[in-house]
Amino acid sequence: MANLYITEQGAVLRKTGDRLIVEKNSEVLLDVQCHKIETVLIFGNVQFTTQAVRELFEHNIELALLTTTGRLIGQLTPIMSRNIELRLAQYQRLHEPEFTLAFSKAIVTGKLSNSIAMLKNFTYYHKDIDLTVEIKSCQKRLAAVDNCQSAKALLGLEGVAAKAYFQAFARMILNDNLTFTVRKKHPAPDPVNALLSFGYTLLFNEINSLLDGLGFDPYIGFYHKIEYGRPSLACDLQEEFRASLIDRFTLSLLNNRILSKADFYLHPSGSMYLQRESLKIYLEKYEHFMQAEFTSSQIEGKATFRKAIRQQIQQAARVIKGGGLYRSLIFAR
């Protein structure tokens, strides 16, 4: 199923029968059946009726509210799953040091492995760009994961590897009009950082929505410790997808000249954001990317990123309830 993104300012989301319609000035902009939608994301000044929200909830569809710049404000979700056994098991696992450490190691292993695969894949097609130093730095940290005895040690490894990875990422951008020197989140001072941050927000929302739907408590994480207001489990599970999904997608937009400097504007906060029409282009490309099929030895049959994310969350549920070791999805080169 697809996500529905509503970016037209002043539009209204309504219900008619078992369908949703988006209207503006009495003109129907979109008419879609509910069973084709997984999540609705509303950007900025878009209204919605209580009847539309009720229809969404009856179809177990979550509604996410974002600012026009793409910052997640909040989510409206159907009644929490009755899967109390999963949440009880999740709370119990939180107090099992061996489990939390093993789960954390799997998360970091997945993130670093997929980061390395991203770099290797790029050098395979661009042999004139030497990323050997950065790849070896990430590999060194990956090899040290098994010997870590705490989440704090893992965070240190991840941080050093991330620095090397983004040094390489800067050299992978083949668009002379867009430069990138260092990863900065808030504010995002350039278009590349803006695209990365926005992509991570969309990925986080996808994962958090699935966690809600399957009955997890998204706020109880194992690698990212509990912090007030932060869905730490969603933070955990997005790590293995950052490089292979959002970073790869961002690079394709830049290197294929789909987006340029003219597609961004500088907000008074000091952060760069996509222009309104450019945001529509981004979301269209993102949705296509998320539904593109690929094959993996870890997934039965053809997969999409959405299927892969759901599989990993379902695996996490099995491991938390029944034991065993969590395995990140590795996109090997």
N, C-alpha and C positions, 0 to 999 in steps of 0.2 A: 504494500500500500504506500501511498504518497503522503507527504506533508502538504498542507495548504498554507501558503504565505499570503497575507493580505497587507499590502503596503500603500494602497490608494487612500490618501488622506481625505477624510470626510465621507468615506464609504460606510455602509451599514451591512452587517451580517444578519440575515434573516433565515427563517425556516419556512418551507412550503412542502407539505407531505413529508416524505422521508428524504427530502433534498435540502441542501443549503444554497442560498443565493446571496451574492454580494451585489448591492445596488449603490448607485450614486446619482442623485438628481433624477430619480425615477428610471434610470437606465440600468439594465441588468448587465453587470460586468462578468459575472461567473455564475454557473449553475452546475452543481456537482452532487452526486449521490453520496450519502454518509458512509456507506460501506467501502468506499474507495479511499477514505481518508484515515490516517493514523493520528495526526496531531494538527491542530490549527494554531498558527503563529500570527499574532496581530501586532503590527508595527505602528506606534504613534496614535494619531487621532482617528481611530476606526471604532464605530459604535457596534454593539451587538444586542440582540433582544434576548429576554429571558427564555423565550420559546426556542431560540436557536441553541442556547446553552443547555437547556433540558434535552434537546435532541442529541447534542454531542455526548452528554453523559449517558443517555440510553444506549449509545453505541460505543461506550467506553473510550471516547475520544477526549484527549486533554486539550485545554485551551491555554496557550502561553501568551503573556503580554510583554511586549518589548517596547523600548523607546524607538523613535525614528532612526536613531543611530545604531540600534541593535543591542542595547544593553537590556538584559533580562530583568524585568521588574517582579514578575510573579507568575504563578500558574494556578489555573482552576482545574481541579481533577474530580473525577467521579468518586463515589464512596470507596474508601480504601478496601483493597482486596481482603477477603476473610482468611487469608493464609497466615493465621496467627502462629502456626507451628514454625513457619520460616522466620518470622520476626523473633520468636523466643529463641530459636537456634542461633540467630544472628547475635542476640544479646549475650548468649552463653559463650559463643566463640570469641567475643570481644575480650573475655577474661581468660583466654587460653593463650599464653605467650607463644607456645610452639606454633599454633595455628596462625596467629597474626603475623609472626615473622615469616613463615613459609608463604603465606598469601602475599605479603609485601615483596618478598624476593621474586615471586612469580610476576608481579606487576612490573618491577624494575627490569627484570630479565626481558619481558616483552617489549617494554619501551626502548631499551638500549638495542635489542636485537633488530627491531624494526627501524630504528634510527640508522644503524649500520647498513641494513639492507637498502634503505633509501639512498645513502651515499654511494654504495657500491653500484646500485642500479644506474645512478647518474653517470658515474665514471665509465660504465660499460658503453654508454652511448656518446660520451664526451671525453675521449681519451686524452685530449689536449689539456684537460683540467685535472691536475694532480691533487687528490684529496687524501693521499696516503697517511700523512701525519695525523689528520683529524680522525680517520678511520681507526688507526692504531690506538689513538687515545681512547676512543669509545670502546674498542675491543678490550683494552687493558682494564677499564672499569667494569665491563661485563664479566670478565674472568674473575673479578674480585667479589662479585655478588654473593657467591656461596659461602664465603668466609665471614660475611657481615653478621654481627650478632645483635643488631638493633636497627630499628627504623631510622634512627638518627644517622647511623653509619651509611645506610642505604641512601638517605637524602643527600649526604655528602658526595657519594659516588655519582648519583644522578646529576647533581649540580655541576660537577667537573666535566662530566660527559656532555651535558647540555651546552656548556660554553664552547667546547670543541665542535659540537654538531652545528651550532648556529654560525660559527666562524666559517665552516664549510658551506652552510646554506647560503651565506652572503655571496659566495663565489659561484653558486649554482644559478643565480639569477642572471639570465642572459639578455636582460633588457636594460640598455644603457641609461634610459630615462628614469629608472627607479633604483635607488641605492638602499642598502641595508647594512648597518654596521654591527648593531647589537640588539638583542631581544629586549624590548621594553613594553610593559603591559599598560600601565596607567600613569600618564596618558600615552597613547600610541603615537609617537612623534612623526611617523612617516607611513606611506601607503602600505608597505610590506607588513609592518607591525600591525597596522589596522586590519589587514586581511587575516593575519594569523589569529588575532584576538577575536574577531567576529566569527571565524570558523570554529574556534574552540568553544565559543558560546553556543553555537548551533549544535555541535557535537555533544556538549554537556547537557543541553536540553533534551536531545534524543535519548540519551542514556538515563537521565533522571526520570523522564516520562515512563520508560520501560520498567525501571525499578519500582515506581509507584504502582504500575499496572500489575506487576507480578507479585506484589505483596511485601516487598522489602521495606525496611526503614532506611531511606536514602541517607539519613544523617549519621548512621552508624557505619563508619569506615574502619579499615584495618591498617592501611598504610598511611593515609592522611588521618591524623588524629581528630577527635571530635572538637569542633569549634562552634560557638553559638551561631546559628543561622546558616551553617555551611553543610550542604549534602556531601559528606565526606566519602561515602561509598561511590557516588557518581564521579567524584574526583579520582578515586582509585581506578575505576574501570575505564575511564577515558584515556588513561596514560598509554596503553598499548596501541591506541588508534591515532594518536597525535601525528606521528611522522607519516605513516602509511596512508592516512586519509586526508587530514587537513593540510599538512605541509605539502604533500604531493599535489593536492588540488590547487593550493595557492600558487605553487610553482608553475603549474600548467596555465593558469590564468595570466601570469606575468610573462612567461617565456613564449606563449602563443599570441602575445599582444592583445589579448581579449580586454584587458583593462590597462589604462595608462594614468599618468598624473592628473589628467583632466577629469578623471572619474572620481576625484576625491576633493574634499574641502577641509579647511582647518577650522575646527570648532573653537569658540572662545576659551574652552577648558585647556587648550593646547594639544588636543588629540585630533588625529585625522579620521575622517569618516567618508563612506561612499556617498556620492550624489544619489538623489532619489531614483532617477532612471537607471543609474549604474547598479544600484541595489537590486533592482528587478532582474537585470542581466545576471548578477551574481547568484541570486536565488534560483533562477532557471537552470544555470549551469550546475549549481550545487545539487539540485534535485536529480538532474540527469546523472551526475557522478555517483550519487548515493544508490541509484537503481541500476547502474551498469553491472553486468554479470562478469564474474571471474571464477576461476577454479582454485581450490585449495585442498591439500591433503588432509586438512583438519576439519573440512566441512563436506558433508555428503551432498553430491550433486552440484549444480551451479549455484553460486552464491552472489549476493549483493552485499554492500557494506551494511545495510540495514539488517539483513539476515545474519551477517556475521556478528553484529553487536548483540542481537537478540540471543544468538547461540551462546555467546560468552556470558551473558547475564543468566541464562538458564543453567549453564555449567556452574556458575558461582552458587546458584541456589542449591544444586545437587550436592556440591562440596560442603557447603555450610550445614546442610541438613543431614547428609549421609557420610561425610568423611571423605578422605582422599585429598589429592593435591590439585589446586587450581593450575591450569595451563593457559598461558596467554596465547593468543593467535599470532603466529609468527609469519610475516610475509617475507620469506627468504628469497634472496637473490640467487 
